[in-house]
Amino acid sequence: MLLFNYSNAQQTTINKKNNDAIDRNSIDKNKVMLIPFEPKLYMSEIDYKICSETKLSTKEVKHQFRDGINEQIGLAFKSEKISSVDLMSDSAKFKKELYSIYSNLSYEYQKVPNQENYQPPKKEKDKKEINKGQIVVETNTDERFMNAKVTNAKLIPLLGAKYKCNYFIFINQLDIKASGNSRPGQISTGVENRKIIVHYTVFSLDAKEINSGIAEEEFSTTLNNPKKIIDKHFSKVAQLISTRTIKALAVPK
């Protein structure tokens, strides 16, 4: 995790001898936009438990989680002195904007990138061969995530000009998995933790994909309060996404 030292206002870099040193002044000028996932891209295996305990509707649970992940990401950036525009902060105000954004996106399952040496995932070609007259498609077991693709080159520059943002974080999909069942239909022992999986993509103002992937966090099978899940566990997912984004903004010296 990147650690920044604010004790000396004149210090603009950290560890200048390190190739990964960061120009703090450059980062401080940045502003991020937070785009929530489309409601259809919410996959939860625990809503029945949550609704039973809280008496919330499934729609209310989805809205709380959709709002909560954006809110926590905004707070994570705020702690690093980076401001944000959250398109979930006023659903009525940003409704048309979100519709416009979603209409200019496509999604694709791609290999989860290696965050230690990040490279944007590339479109893969299906490997097919003929065996005894039959087409055989190679099975790939690499972990995948839902990646966002901008289909209109003008979208991000227009958003940047309108909201004075230069980085854009798309929350593409939210998965909440029940305690780990190794195969369909298997009854859980109740010991395994549940898992939050956030699929996301970060674009710069020139629509370059500078980071993407999944951020995960486990939580107890007994926790069914959305606010507690958001405050305690979405916050950790948000911190991971903000840390990776800040690393992508780092300016080598």
Summary of the structure (lengths in Angstrom):
residues: 253
radius of gyration: 20.0
end to end distance: 19.0
largest distance: 70.6
contacts: 700
relative contact order: 0.19
helix: 32%
strand: 26%
